[in-house]
Amino acid sequence: MSIKQQLGRTDLYVTPIGLGTNAVGGHNLFRNLNDETGKEMVRTALEHGINFLDTAYIYGPERSEQLIGEVLKEKGNRDEIIIATKGAHKLVGSDIVFDNSPAFLEASVDASLKRLQTDYIDLYYIHFPDENTPKDEAVGALQRLKEAGKIRAIGVSNFNIDQLREGNRNGYVDVIQSEYSLLARQAEKDLLPYAKEHGISFIPYFPLASGLLAGKYDRNATFSDIRANNPQFAGEAFVRNLEKVDQLRGIAKSKDTEVANLVLAWYLTRDEIDSLIPGAKKPEQILANLKTLDVKLNADEIAKIDNIFRD
């Protein structure tokens, strides 16, 4: 995969399909993960041309960054890889709180650098907003780290529009990561227009809505994990969502592709979105995600998919 996209206005050039690595060492998020399988997923991504890896302190905690660092050292091509990581979670006894204070962010960046075994982080996000720190002060701390060469670009994640405006008061924010999918389109009201206006790249998480938009489920599906409490997976809403996904199957068949690849390709038609970071739990899923790049949508197909999911 040789195509690379400029990430917003940064000097980072990323592949349109990256890899979200919460299942690489994310033992606190998923059961029965194997660290060697996690490292093999990172190797598979890199060996098939993916250059954009998205991780975070809280994946593990710490373990995802550590495993990626081990692969980076093994591969020896650090300058060819774009690493994004995130911080804000602070352990206080047995509790986790969010901390955006400059001192905490500076310490978090230094700790991530050690775990990743690297001298710089390409994209560093404030993972979640806290309740106390002015957001322009938090982003200002990352700007100082950028000027010091420890990070190359500044991101914020899970910020609402008011927090984003405050954080970007001095124009330092390069990327925002937030939930966005055909079934969760709130970002279209404010975050996406703001990103477009200010040259900020938007990276969606949960783009396949925990598998619902991948066409994997039917009406008989039951859930015992986090999806059990998700209203999109319950009752009449679940049935309506399945009916919408069923309408994608014909389009996918006409394109000789899978529903998941069709959906991911639709996101890449948006000006604000330069790259996607779908996750995976095994290497073959990464190869399946890459088939998204073979899907070309015309204007009518883009509009048809859009209309299916407009309430």
C-alpha positions in Angstrom: 0.0 0.0 0.0 1.9 3.0 -1.3 -0.8 5.7 -1.1 -0.4 8.1 1.7 -2.5 11.0 2.8 -1.3 14.2 4.5 -2.9 14.2 8.0 -4.7 17.5 8.1 -2.1 20.3 7.9 0.6 18.4 9.6 3.8 17.1 8.0 2.6 13.5 8.7 1.7 11.3 5.8 -0.4 8.3 6.7 -1.9 5.3 4.9 -5.7 5.6 4.6 -6.1 2.4 6.5 -4.2 2.3 9.8 -4.4 0.0 12.7 -6.1 0.6 16.0 -4.2 -1.4 18.6 -6.5 -1.7 21.6 -6.4 -5.5 21.2 -2.6 -5.4 21.1 -1.9 -5.8 24.8 -5.2 -4.4 25.9 -5.7 -7.0 28.5 -8.0 -4.7 30.5 -10.3 -4.3 27.5 -10.5 -7.8 26.0 -10.3 -11.3 27.4 -7.8 -14.0 26.4 -5.4 -11.8 24.5 -2.0 -13.2 23.6 0.9 -10.8 23.5 2.7 -12.6 20.7 -0.4 -12.5 18.6 -0.6 -8.8 19.3 3.0 -8.3 18.1 2.3 -10.4 15.0 -0.6 -8.1 14.2 1.7 -5.1 14.3 4.2 -6.9 12.1 1.5 -7.9 9.6 0.3 -4.3 9.4 3.8 -2.9 8.8 4.7 -5.7 6.3 1.6 -5.0 4.2 2.3 -1.3 3.9 0.3 0.2 6.8 2.4 2.9 8.4 -0.1 4.4 11.0 -0.5 2.7 14.4 -2.9 4.1 17.0 -2.4 3.2 20.7 -2.8 4.6 24.2 -1.5 4.4 27.7 -4.7 2.9 28.9 -4.6 -0.1 26.5 -3.1 -2.6 29.0 -2.5 -0.3 30.7 0.9 0.4 29.2 1.2 -3.0 27.5 0.1 -2.0 24.1 2.8 0.7 23.9 5.4 -1.8 25.2 4.6 -4.4 22.6 4.6 -1.8 19.8 7.9 -0.6 21.1 9.4 -4.1 20.9 8.3 -4.4 17.3 9.6 -1.0 16.4 13.0 -1.9 17.8 12.9 -5.3 16.0 12.0 -3.7 12.6 14.4 -0.8 12.8 12.5 1.5 10.5 11.1 4.0 13.0 11.2 6.9 10.5 8.8 5.1 8.2 6.1 4.6 10.8 3.6 7.1 12.2 2.8 6.4 15.9 -0.2 7.9 17.6 -0.7 7.5 21.3 -2.8 9.1 24.0 -2.7 10.0 27.7 -5.1 11.4 30.4 -5.8 8.4 32.6 -4.3 8.6 36.0 -4.4 5.8 38.6 -5.3 7.1 42.0 -5.4 4.1 44.3 -7.7 1.7 42.6 -9.6 4.5 40.7 -8.9 6.0 37.3 -9.3 9.8 36.9 -8.6 12.1 34.0 -5.8 14.6 34.3 -5.0 17.2 31.6 -2.7 19.3 33.7 0.5 20.3 31.9 2.7 18.5 34.4 0.8 15.3 34.0 0.8 15.4 30.2 4.5 16.1 30.1 5.2 13.2 32.4 2.8 11.0 30.3 4.6 11.8 27.1 8.0 10.9 28.7 6.6 7.6 30.0 5.2 6.8 26.6 8.5 7.5 24.9 10.2 5.0 27.1 7.6 2.3 26.6 7.6 2.8 22.8 11.5 2.9 22.8 11.5 6.0 20.7 12.8 9.5 20.8 9.6 11.1 19.5 5.9 10.5 19.1 4.3 11.5 15.8 0.9 12.3 17.2 0.0 12.7 20.8 -3.6 13.0 22.0 -5.2 14.2 25.2 -7.3 11.0 25.5 -10.2 12.4 27.5 -10.9 15.9 28.9 -10.7 16.5 32.6 -13.1 18.7 34.6 -10.6 21.3 35.8 -7.8 22.1 33.3 -8.5 24.9 30.8 -8.2 23.2 27.5 -6.0 25.8 25.9 -3.5 25.3 28.8 -3.5 21.5 28.2 -3.0 21.9 24.5 -0.4 24.6 25.2 1.6 22.0 27.1 1.6 19.7 24.1 2.7 22.6 21.9 5.8 23.1 24.1 6.5 19.4 23.8 6.2 19.8 20.0 8.6 22.6 20.0 11.0 20.5 22.1 10.8 17.7 19.5 9.2 15.1 21.7 6.0 15.1 19.6 5.3 16.1 16.0 1.5 16.8 16.1 -1.2 17.5 18.6 -4.5 15.7 19.0 -7.5 15.7 21.2 -9.9 12.9 21.7 -13.5 12.8 23.1 -13.7 16.6 23.3 -17.1 18.1 22.7 -17.3 21.2 20.4 -16.9 23.7 23.2 -13.8 21.9 24.6 -12.4 21.7 21.1 -12.9 25.4 20.5 -11.2 26.2 23.8 -8.4 23.8 23.2 -7.8 25.2 19.7 -7.9 28.9 20.8 -4.3 29.3 19.6 -4.7 27.1 16.5 -2.5 24.3 17.8 -4.8 21.3 17.5 -4.0 19.1 14.4 -6.3 16.1 14.9 -9.5 15.3 16.7 -10.5 11.7 17.3 -14.1 11.0 18.3 -16.9 8.5 17.8 -18.4 8.6 14.3 -20.2 6.1 12.2 -23.2 5.7 9.9 -25.2 4.9 13.0 -23.6 7.6 15.2 -23.6 10.8 13.2 -23.6 13.5 15.9 -20.2 14.7 14.8 -21.7 15.9 11.6 -23.5 18.7 13.5 -20.5 20.4 14.9 -17.1 18.6 15.1 -16.8 17.7 11.4 -17.7 21.2 10.2 -15.3 22.8 12.7 -12.5 20.4 11.7 -13.1 21.2 8.0 -13.1 25.0 8.6 -9.8 24.8 10.7 -7.9 22.3 8.7 -8.1 19.7 11.5 -8.1 16.0 10.5 -10.9 14.0 12.0 -10.3 10.3 12.9 -13.4 8.3 13.8 -13.4 5.6 16.3 -16.1 2.8 16.4 -16.5 3.2 12.6 -18.1 -0.2 12.3 -20.3 0.3 15.4 -18.8 -2.6 17.3 -19.4 -4.9 14.4 -23.0 -3.9 13.7 -22.0 -2.2 10.4 -19.8 -5.1 9.4 -22.9 -7.1 8.5 -22.0 -9.8 11.0 -25.3 -10.1 12.9 -28.9 -11.2 12.4 -32.0 -10.9 14.6 -31.1 -14.0 16.6 -27.8 -12.5 17.8 -27.4 -12.1 21.6 -24.6 -10.2 23.4 -23.0 -10.7 26.8 -20.2 -8.1 26.5 -20.3 -4.3 26.4 -22.7 -4.4 23.5 -25.4 -5.8 25.8 -25.8 -2.2 27.3 -25.6 -0.5 23.9 -29.1 0.7 22.8 -28.1 0.2 19.1 -28.0 -3.6 19.9 -31.4 -3.8 21.7 -35.0 -4.1 20.8 -36.6 -2.3 17.8 -33.5 -0.1 17.3 -31.4 -3.3 16.7 -34.0 -4.6 14.2 -34.0 -1.2 12.3 -30.2 -1.1 12.3 -30.1 -4.6 10.8 -32.6 -3.6 8.1 -30.4 -0.7 7.2 -27.3 -2.9 7.0 -29.2 -5.3 4.8 -29.7 -2.5 2.3 -25.9 -2.3 2.0 -25.5 -5.9 1.0 -26.7 -5.4 -2.5 -24.3 -2.5 -3.0 -21.4 -4.5 -1.5 -22.2 -7.4 -3.8 -22.3 -5.1 -6.9 -18.8 -3.9 -5.9 -17.6 -7.5 -5.2 -16.7 -6.5 -1.6 -17.8 -7.0 2.0 -20.2 -4.7 3.8 -17.4 -3.7 6.3 -15.2 -2.5 3.4 -18.0 -0.7 1.8 -18.7 1.2 5.0 -15.1 2.1 5.6 -14.7 3.3 2.0 -17.7 5.6 2.5 -15.9 7.3 5.4 -12.8 7.9 3.3 -14.9 9.9 0.8 -15.3 12.7 3.5 -12.9 15.6 3.1 -12.3 15.8 6.9 -11.2 12.1 7.2 -7.7 11.3 6.0 -7.3 7.9 7.7 -9.2 5.2 9.5 -7.9 3.0 12.3 -10.0 -0.1 12.4 -9.0 -2.6 15.1 -8.3 -6.3 14.8 -7.8 -9.3 17.0 -6.0 -11.4 14.5 -3.7 -10.7 11.5 -6.1 -11.9 8.8 -8.6 -9.2 9.9 -5.9 -6.6 9.1 -5.6 -8.0 5.6 -9.4 -7.9 5.2 -9.5 -4.2 6.3 -6.9 -3.4 3.6 -9.4 -4.5 0.9 -11.2 -1.3 1.6 -8.7 0.5 -0.6 -10.0 -1.5 -3.6 -13.5 0.0 -3.2 -14.3 3.0 -5.4 -17.6 4.7 -4.8 -19.3 7.1 -7.3 -21.4 10.1 -6.3 -24.7 8.2 -6.6 -23.4 5.3 -4.4 -22.1 7.7 -1.8 -25.5 9.5 -1.6 -27.4 6.2 -1.5 -25.4 4.9 1.5 -25.8 8.3 3.2 -29.6 8.3 2.7 -30.0 4.7 4.1 -28.7 5.9 7.4 -30.4 9.3 7.6 -33.3 9.2 10.1 
